[in-house]
Amino acid sequence: MSHTAVAAHKGEKALKEAVKLLGKHYQVAYRELETFYEIIVESQARTYAVGIDIKDVQKANELEIYSSCCSKLERVGCLL
C-alpha cells in the first residue's frame, strides 16, 4: 500500500508535518533555537540530531523538509 502526501504547507506548519512523517518510523521531537530548528530522532538505543536553518524552513514545504531531514539523518548514521 502506498501513501501520497500533498505538499501544501510552508514554514513551521510544514516542519510539524515533516516531523509527523518521521514520527511514523522513530520517536521524533524538534525545538527552535536561535537560527535553526534542531530535529531530534531516537532510534533504538541511539539519539540523533540534525539542524535545519530557519530561513530554509520558511521557504520549504513538508516534503522538502522531510527529504532534507532524511538525507541528513542518513549522513549521521541513522538508517531510515
trRosetta pair geometry for C-beta under 8 A, 3 or more apart (Angstrom, degrees):
i j d omega theta_ij theta_ji phi_ij phi_ji
5 17 8.0 138 -168 163 128 118
5 21 7.0 -14 -84 -92 159 129
5 62 7.1 -103 155 96 132 120
5 63 6.2 158 96 -78 122 104
7 14 7.8 37 -159 -131 80 112
7 61 3.8 74 179 138 109 144
7 62 5.7 -160 -127 46 75 79
7 63 4.3 -72 -82 5 121 113
7 64 7.2 77 -143 -11 142 83
8 61 7.1 101 20 -148 14 121
8 62 7.9 -4 39 11 53 112
9 13 4.2 -117 -170 110 133 107
9 14 4.1 -178 107 -71 96 75
9 17 5.8 132 45 -1 140 141
9 61 6.1 121 69 -147 51 75
9 62 5.5 48 58 -33 102 105
10 13 7.1 42 64 57 33 100
10 14 5.2 -4 -126 -25 16 134
10 58 6.8 42 157 178 101 39
10 59 6.9 -50 -159 -176 117 12
10 60 6.7 151 -138 79 77 30
10 61 5.8 -55 -84 -88 68 60
11 14 5.9 114 52 16 37 100
11 15 7.2 -69 135 -5 38 98
11 57 6.3 66 -143 136 34 85
11 58 5.1 21 -99 -125 77 53
12 15 5.1 -48 -147 34 41 117
12 16 6.4 46 153 -22 68 99
12 57 6.9 50 -75 148 49 126
13 16 5.8 -50 -152 32 31 113
13 17 6.7 30 149 -16 62 104
14 17 5.6 -54 -150 37 35 112
14 18 6.3 36 151 -20 67 105
14 57 7.0 175 75 -172 108 76
14 60 6.2 -171 121 104 151 74
14 61 5.2 -145 -131 -161 137 36
14 62 4.2 -146 -160 -62 76 68
14 64 7.9 5 167 51 137 90
14 65 5.6 135 136 -2 102 138
15 18 5.6 -54 -147 37 32 112
15 19 6.3 34 153 -20 65 105
15 30 6.6 -123 161 96 115 168
15 37 6.1 -121 -146 -137 147 178
15 52 7.7 -175 -115 75 112 140
15 57 5.3 7 -63 -154 119 123
15 62 7.5 -143 -48 -109 17 74
15 65 5.7 -133 -99 -171 57 164
16 19 5.7 -52 -148 35 31 113
16 20 6.6 37 149 -23 62 102
17 20 5.5 -48 -152 30 34 116
17 21 6.8 37 149 -19 64 100
17 62 3.7 -45 90 -115 121 146
17 65 8.0 108 73 60 84 129
17 66 7.9 -70 113 -50 80 113
18 21 5.6 -49 -153 32 36 113
18 22 6.5 33 150 -14 66 103
18 62 4.6 -167 -54 -159 80 76
18 63 7.7 -168 -95 -67 96 17
18 65 3.9 -97 -56 99 162 112
18 66 4.1 -154 -139 -63 94 76
18 69 6.2 137 160 -1 122 138
19 22 5.6 -53 -147 40 35 111
19 23 6.1 44 149 -30 64 108
19 28 5.3 -171 -164 123 82 128
19 29 7.7 43 -159 -130 130 16
19 30 5.5 -106 -93 -11 138 122
19 39 6.9 -154 -99 -131 95 109
20 23 5.3 -54 -148 32 30 120
20 24 7.5 47 151 -35 58 87
21 24 6.1 -37 -169 4 37 112
21 62 7.1 129 -11 162 130 111
21 66 4.9 -8 75 -116 146 135
22 25 6.5 -73 -173 43 46 97
22 26 6.1 -38 160 50 84 101
22 28 4.6 88 106 -69 113 162
22 39 7.4 68 49 -179 172 130
22 41 6.6 -93 167 -103 128 115
22 66 6.8 -167 -47 -133 88 85
22 69 6.1 -64 -73 119 136 146
22 70 7.8 -161 -97 -69 99 79
23 26 6.8 -90 -118 71 32 56
23 27 7.3 31 -133 -129 75 25
23 28 4.6 -112 -78 33 76 114
25 80 6.4 74 118 -150 167 79
26 41 4.9 33 124 -165 150 96
26 42 6.2 165 177 67 99 52
26 43 5.2 -46 -121 -80 123 80
26 78 7.9 3 -77 -176 160 130
27 41 7.3 134 77 -161 56 48
27 42 4.0 -16 67 54 110 110
27 43 8.0 -164 33 -63 79 41
28 39 6.7 -12 -164 -174 103 93
28 40 6.9 152 -155 82 52 56
28 41 5.3 -11 -103 -104 82 71
28 42 7.6 -151 -69 20 39 73
29 39 7.7 165 88 -156 40 50
29 40 4.9 -11 63 59 87 106
30 37 5.4 12 -180 175 119 109
30 38 6.4 165 -154 84 66 50
30 39 4.8 -24 -99 -102 99 63
30 40 6.8 176 -87 15 41 74
31 37 7.1 166 82 -156 32 68
31 38 5.4 -9 57 55 82 98
31 40 7.6 22 3 -9 95 113
32 37 5.5 -38 -101 -102 60 76
32 54 7.3 61 -147 -95 99 113
33 36 5.7 0 59 64 105 65
33 37 7.1 164 17 -104 78 22
33 38 5.7 58 -19 -18 118 105
33 51 7.8 -43 32 -129 130 116
35 53 6.6 -28 148 -139 86 74
35 54 6.0 -125 -179 6 41 111
36 51 4.4 44 139 -179 142 110
36 52 6.0 162 -165 78 97 32
36 53 5.0 -58 -103 -101 95 37
36 54 5.8 -134 -99 -29 33 74
37 51 6.8 156 78 -153 45 62
37 52 5.1 -13 56 60 96 89
37 54 6.5 116 -27 -84 82 67
37 57 5.9 66 -1 -53 130 152
38 49 5.6 -3 -175 -170 102 111
38 50 7.5 158 -154 81 57 32
38 51 5.4 -31 -99 -96 64 81
39 49 6.8 158 80 -152 47 57
39 50 5.3 -15 58 62 99 82
39 51 7.4 175 15 -90 76 28
39 52 6.8 37 -15 -2 113 105
39 69 5.6 -39 81 -127 167 118
40 47 6.4 -5 -173 -175 96 103
40 48 7.3 160 -156 84 48 47
40 49 5.0 -16 -101 -99 70 88
41 47 7.1 158 83 -158 46 55
41 48 4.7 -14 62 62 98 97
41 49 7.4 177 19 -80 71 38
41 50 7.7 13 1 7 112 97
41 73 6.1 13 28 -118 158 129
41 78 6.0 65 96 -148 137 166
42 46 7.5 169 -153 93 52 45
42 47 5.1 -22 -102 -103 72 80
42 48 7.9 -178 -80 22 26 69
43 46 5.4 -15 69 68 85 91
43 47 7.7 158 24 -93 66 30
43 48 6.6 13 10 0 112 110
43 78 5.5 146 0 -140 154 103
46 77 8.0 -72 151 106 161 113
46 78 7.4 -158 103 -94 126 90
48 73 5.8 93 123 -136 150 86
48 76 5.4 137 -149 103 117 131
48 77 7.3 -167 -99 67 128 81
48 78 4.6 -78 -20 -48 164 134
50 69 6.2 150 75 -140 139 67
50 72 4.0 111 -149 125 147 133
50 73 5.9 -98 -26 -66 140 67
50 76 6.6 -156 -75 -2 99 140
51 72 8.0 -142 43 -175 43 160
52 56 5.6 -114 175 79 89 123
52 57 5.6 100 123 -58 117 99
52 65 6.6 53 -158 -143 170 89
52 68 6.1 88 -108 119 121 135
52 69 7.1 -54 -49 -74 129 81
52 72 7.9 -143 -68 -8 86 158
53 56 4.3 88 68 3 93 106
53 57 7.1 -162 93 -8 50 83
54 57 5.6 -54 -150 35 35 113
54 58 6.5 39 152 -24 66 103
55 58 5.7 -50 -150 30 33 115
55 59 6.8 20 156 -9 63 108
56 59 6.1 -67 -153 42 32 103
56 60 5.8 18 159 -17 70 121
56 68 7.5 141 148 -133 135 173
57 60 6.0 -65 -131 40 27 105
57 65 6.3 52 -121 -103 75 124
60 64 3.9 -130 -162 90 107 127
60 65 5.0 132 116 -53 131 83
60 68 7.3 -32 -153 -8 167 138
61 64 5.2 94 53 11 67 103
61 65 7.2 -133 101 -3 33 92
62 65 5.6 -56 -145 40 34 110
62 66 6.0 37 156 -22 68 107
63 66 5.5 -49 -141 37 32 114
63 67 6.2 35 156 -20 64 106
64 67 5.8 -53 -146 37 29 112
64 68 6.3 31 154 -20 62 107
65 68 5.7 -55 -148 37 30 113
65 69 6.3 32 153 -20 65 105
66 69 5.8 -55 -149 36 29 111
66 70 6.3 29 154 -19 64 106
67 70 5.8 -53 -146 35 30 111
67 71 6.3 31 155 -19 64 107
68 71 5.8 -56 -149 36 29 112
68 72 6.3 23 156 -14 64 109
69 72 5.9 -61 -147 41 29 107
69 73 6.0 28 156 -20 67 110
70 73 5.8 -57 -143 38 28 110
70 74 6.3 30 157 -21 63 105
70 80 5.2 -53 -143 1 96 167
71 74 5.9 -55 -151 33 28 111
71 75 6.7 28 151 -19 61 106
72 75 5.6 -54 -152 33 35 114
72 76 6.7 17 156 -7 66 106
73 76 6.1 -64 -149 43 33 100
73 78 4.1 -58 174 67 96 120
73 80 6.2 83 95 -47 128 112
74 77 7.8 90 -175 -38 29 9
74 78 6.7 -88 -77 70 32 66
74 79 6.9 61 -118 -107 74 44
74 80 6.4 -71 -68 6 92 102
